[in-house]
Structure formats: C-alpha cells, structure tokens
Amino acid sequence: QVQLVESGGGLVQTGGSLRLSCAASGFIFSRPVMSWYRQAPGKERELVASISSTGGTKNYADSVKGRFTISRDNAKNTVDLQMNSLKPEDTAVYYCKATRGVTIYWGQGTQVTVSS
C-alpha cells in the first residue's frame, strides 16, 4: 500500500521557520519525482518545489525562491521542505506528491499557518 505522510506543520510567526517532512512507503522511493504543493483557502493547489529522483535537479515557485529548500533522502524514503522567512501568504495546507510517469500519489497534507 502506497503511503505519503506529511509532518512538521504548525503555527509560526512572520519571519519564522518550519521544516516539513514527507515519509514514503509502499513504492521504490528513489524513482519518483517528489514535489511539495500547497493550497490556501479559496485558491487552487500550486506547486511549491520539486526534486528529481537523484536530487540533482530542484525547481521552486518564484514566490518561495531563496526562502524554501527541498531535499530528499532516498535511503530514508523522505523528502523535506525547509521553509525560512515565512510570510502570512505562505499559509496553506502543504501536500507531498510522488510522480512516476502517469502514476501520482498524494499525501493527506499538513497545515502551515503564518501569523502576522
């Protein structure tokens, strides 16, 4: 059974930091592209960051460049998102996604709230 379980969300003040983690099981973790998405109330889900299977290629949304860092540990089957200099507009539910060809898996999401 494929599972993606996010953790690390919470409430933080503007300028603070959080580290999200996604633990994967049930598939060969080293193969999929892993991504973090977020969805704020009333808005569409958007890509935050993605990382290739080897970790050699990373992409970020313009809104988080220089503040967020995505990383993965294929030995531990985890992908993390380090979020620094958080802003109120970063408030959203953050989701982990695994993509391998046409196969996609999503986690259940973790809430991040940034207070002003």
C-alpha positions in Angstrom: 0.0 0.0 0.0 1.4 3.3 -1.1 1.5 6.0 1.6 2.8 9.5 1.8 2.7 11.0 5.3 3.5 14.7 5.9 4.5 16.1 9.2 6.0 19.3 10.6 3.3 21.8 10.0 2.1 24.2 12.6 1.7 27.8 13.6 4.6 30.2 13.3 5.1 34.0 13.3 6.1 36.0 10.3 9.8 35.6 9.7 10.0 32.2 11.4 10.9 28.8 10.1 9.4 25.3 9.7 10.6 22.1 8.3 8.1 19.8 6.7 8.8 16.1 6.1 7.2 13.5 4.0 7.7 9.9 4.7 7.0 7.5 1.8 6.3 3.8 1.9 4.9 1.1 -0.4 6.9 2.0 -3.6 10.5 2.4 -4.7 11.1 5.8 -3.4 14.3 6.5 -5.3 12.4 6.6 -8.6 9.7 9.2 -8.5 10.0 12.9 -8.8 8.9 14.3 -5.4 7.1 17.6 -5.0 5.6 19.8 -2.4 2.3 21.6 -3.3 0.2 24.0 -1.2 -3.4 25.1 -1.2 -4.7 28.1 0.5 -8.4 28.6 1.3 -10.3 29.6 -1.8 -7.3 29.1 -4.1 -6.1 26.4 -6.4 -3.4 24.0 -5.4 0.0 25.2 -6.6 3.5 23.8 -7.0 5.9 25.0 -4.3 9.0 22.9 -5.1 10.1 19.7 -6.8 13.2 17.5 -6.8 14.3 14.9 -9.3 14.8 11.2 -8.4 18.5 11.7 -7.7 18.1 15.1 -6.1 20.3 16.7 -8.7 17.5 18.9 -10.1 15.4 21.2 -8.0 12.7 23.7 -9.0 10.9 26.3 -7.0 8.0 28.6 -7.4 9.1 32.2 -7.8 7.3 33.1 -4.6 9.5 30.8 -2.4 12.9 31.1 -4.2 15.6 31.9 -1.8 13.4 31.1 1.2 12.5 27.4 0.8 14.8 24.4 0.2 13.7 21.0 -0.9 15.8 17.9 -0.2 15.4 14.1 -0.2 17.0 11.1 1.4 16.4 8.1 -0.7 17.9 5.8 2.0 15.3 7.0 4.5 12.5 7.5 2.0 11.9 11.0 3.0 11.6 14.4 1.3 11.8 17.6 3.3 10.9 21.2 2.8 12.8 23.7 4.8 10.9 26.9 5.0 12.6 30.1 6.2 11.5 33.7 6.4 7.9 32.7 6.4 5.2 35.2 5.4 1.4 35.2 6.0 0.9 34.4 2.4 2.6 31.1 2.9 -0.3 30.0 5.0 -1.8 26.9 3.4 -2.2 23.1 3.6 1.0 21.6 2.2 0.9 18.4 0.3 3.6 15.9 -0.7 3.3 14.4 -4.2 5.1 11.5 -5.8 5.2 11.3 -9.6 6.4 8.4 -11.7 5.3 8.6 -15.3 1.5 8.7 -15.2 1.3 7.4 -11.7 0.7 10.0 -9.0 0.4 9.7 -5.2 -0.6 12.4 -2.8 -0.2 12.7 1.0 -3.0 13.9 3.2 -1.5 17.3 3.8 -0.2 19.3 6.8 -1.4 22.8 7.8 1.0 25.7 7.9 -0.2 28.9 9.4 1.9 32.0 9.5 0.7 34.8 11.8 1.4 38.4 11.1 
